[in-house]
């Protein structure tokens, strides 16, 4: 008993607030029933016993105390009395995605309206809509990769972080995909999920050899790699956030063409596929149909979740017996 008292509490204590109302209702019903049966104010007390009809139960046995007890038990059961903690197995989501967004200067090119990076953010938003129960992480890169969000089921937070992502926010320019792939692989590998995907949105890279090696390592780990090309093959001049062309004073203007061949070879090296940005709706539909639901989640070995056991269910048999007792013919008539 000494161990029970410090831990005893109610899981839903707001149900206890109904008890004064229920007790008041029982009191009102009892007083109302008594007034309806009190004929002494209308009939001579000496004549009343001769006129009173026989009843099916003793007038001293009324249902109101039992009704108050039944309602009290019901309120206490709904309040969820608890004093014992139990351990249950923890589960992890069966799917993990890492979205990799290129924020190199060429992503400011305006060959797509309004520009490449904005269209890429729209595409990421569409993909997040198909994530369902998947855990999603976001990595951006220029010369170095940066983790925007680790793996999370809160896709609304990932969406909220998309609008500020622009090339001019990166500390230094570059287009090195290999470090970003390695970082994405580490994130998705930590999830321990069955279905693991890395989706890269880029318009080209300047470290093809290293990126091919990283893609091959991803393939060896059983991670699905998808490369999404952003831009058009002819390209156009990238622009800064103020709308002016981003140009080095000692170099000619670069048209930043989309390198479809190189990106396609990269996808093949990773055992995945290359698609154009216009096919994002098809990719989102494919992901939506293939993503397992949370009901298919895997047990996380060695991890348990503690919760309080609801003991209110043990009051239900007593409550049912009381209700059967109250349902006797004539009690509530």
Residue, then its C-alpha position, 0 to 999 in steps of 0.5 A: x500500500x505504501x508503494x501504491x499511494x505515491x504513484x496513484x493518479x488519474x489519467x483523465x482527471x477532468x471526468x471527476x468534475x462531473x461527480x458533483x453534477x451527477x450527485x446533484x442530479x440524483x438528489x433532485x430525482x430523489x426529492x422529485x420522486x418523494x414529492x410525487x408520492x407524498x399525498x399527505x398534503x391533499x388527503x387526510x392522514x387517517x384516510x391515506x393508509x386505506x387508499x394507498x396502493x400496494x407497491x412491488x417493492x418496499x418503500x424503504x428500498x429506493x434506487x437513488x443511492x445505488x444510482x449515485x454509486x453507479x454514476x460514481x463508478x462510471x466517472x471514476x472508470x472514465x477518469x482512468x485510475x492508474x498506479x502501475x507503469x508497464x513497458x511496451x515495445x517501441x516501433x520505428x517507421x518503415x520508410x526513411x527519405x533524405x532530400x538533397x537540394x543543390x544550392x550552387x550559384x547555377x540554381x539561380x538560373x531563370x530558364x525555369x520560371x521563376x528560377x531553378x531553385x524555386x521550382x526545386x522547392x515546389x517539387x520538394x513540397x510535392x514530394x513531402x505531400x507523398x511522405x505519409x508516415x515516412x521519416x524525412x530529412x533535408x540536406x542542402x549543398x554547395x561546396x559543402x553539405x549542410x543538414x537542414x533537418x534530421x530525419x523526422x515525421x514532422x513534414x510540416x516543419x520541413x515544409x516551413x524551412x523550404x522558402x528561405x533556401x536560396x543559393x546566396x544563403x550559402x557561405x561559399x559557392x561550389x557544386x560538390x555532390x559527393x559529400x552531400x551523398x555521403x552525409x545523406x547516406x549516413x542519415x538514412x542508414x541511422x534510421x534502420x528502415x526497410x525502405x530507404x531513399x535519397x532524392x537529389x535535386x540538382x542541375x549539375x555537379x563539378x565532382x563527377x568522379x567522387x560523386x560516382x564513387x559515393x553513388x556506388x557506395x549508396x547502391x551497395x548499402x541498398x539505398x534507392x537513389x533518385x536524381x531529379x534534373x532541374x533546368x533545361x539543357x540549353x541553360x541560361x545565365x544565373x541571377x542573384x537575389x536582386x535580379x542581376x546576372x551573377x557574373x565574374x568580372x574576369x570570366x564570361x557569362x555562364x549559361x549553366x546548362x543542365x547536364x542530363x548525360x552526366x546526371x543520368x550516368x550518376x543515377x545508373x552508378x547508384x542503381x537508381x533512376x534519373x527523371x526530369x523535374x516535370x515528372x515530379x508528380x509521377x514520382x510523388x504518386x509512385x512514392x505514395x503508392x509504395x510507402x508502407x503505412x505505420x501499421x507495417x512499422x518495425x519493432x525497434x530492438x532494445x527500445x521500450x516505451x513506458x506508459x501508465x496502465x489504465x485500471x478503470x476497466x476493472x470497475x466495469x464488471x461492478x458497474x454492470x452488476x449495479x446497472x442490472x440491479x437497477x433495471x429491476x422492474x418497478x424501481x424506476x417507474 
